[in-house]
């Protein structure tokens, strides 16, 4: 859209955000439950305490934290578009949108084909694939292959996000779910932003391609290491029960 005009790109984003806001306001308000216990420092940090004690939740949150921290590369897409693939605004737009397109396709597929068994192993496997497609994108100098690698990167990430977020909800009691989700969201946001900083810093020091490739290899290593460090996470089978 930016290839058409800057106004077209930002106006479309604004319209879609407005539509999303309208749809959110159509969701019925659930009944509210107000806690009667007096807040204490213990309740304030209960989310951290529960995450540390529940190894499946700890493994799921930290897996995303370190995998994205090491393999984040979206900040370097303009460099790939200009210096490596020699693409203009249209090409950069394709690179930026490819992961989202892959993720949307998988999300639609998962809506009708939920994961029914071996959830832990599947999640770890897709994190490793996420790293592998990051490496493929890093070394590619062919436009269509780079776009395909990014689309597959987004698709594999959606598989791991789908399983991880479900596991976190399933293994967290109602009384600390909000605080655990808060910690999870902070980690997710921080891993993305710090991961982009990591990518930019490494690119400045050792070059763009090595920075992306090393990050992808790091994500693969994290998947293998977490499979060993968190056997309970690896052995989780179903997403509709604590098994």
Helices and strands as residue ranges (DSSP letters): H 6-25, H 41-44, H 46-53, H 55-71, G 74-76, H 77-79, I 80-84, H 89-112, H 119-139, H 143-170, H 174-206, H 208-229, H 231-234
